[in-house]
Amino acid sequence: VQLQASGGGLAQPGGSLGLSCKASGMNFGISAMDWYRQAPGNQRILVARITSGGSTNYLDSVKERFSISRNNARRTLYLQMNSLKPEDTAVYFCHTNYASRDYWGQGTLVTVSS
């Protein structure tokens, strides 16, 4: 299993960014997929999750601002981030637990700063 994340970069407060995560080596359509983030000096935390059926849940601080989605035909996970705040600055990781193992993407840096 490989998860290849892309996107991220620098955004101003109030701006938007999108992340993508391409999966390979797994049956993508049957797996719940997650986005986590880790800010400097902090633990990695769950930001958003989408089940195989498309149900979603979010970290309270990103609700109404972030949107997780998936395209099973493209084996790709997405995270659309709007109304970004400086506290959203972190390295973002895609993740899945597949066949009882945890798999992580390589992480992509999101910096929100004026």
Beta strands, then each sheet from edge to edge (+ up, - down):
strand 1: 2-7
strand 2: 9-11
strand 3: 17-24
strand 4: 33-38
strand 5: 45-50
strand 6: 56-58
strand 7: 66-71
strand 8: 76-81
strand 9: 90-98
strand 10: 101-104
strand 11: 108-112
sheet 1: 1+ 3- 8+ 7-
sheet 2: 2+ 11+ 9- 4+ 5- 6+
sheet 3: 2+ 11+ 9- 10+
end
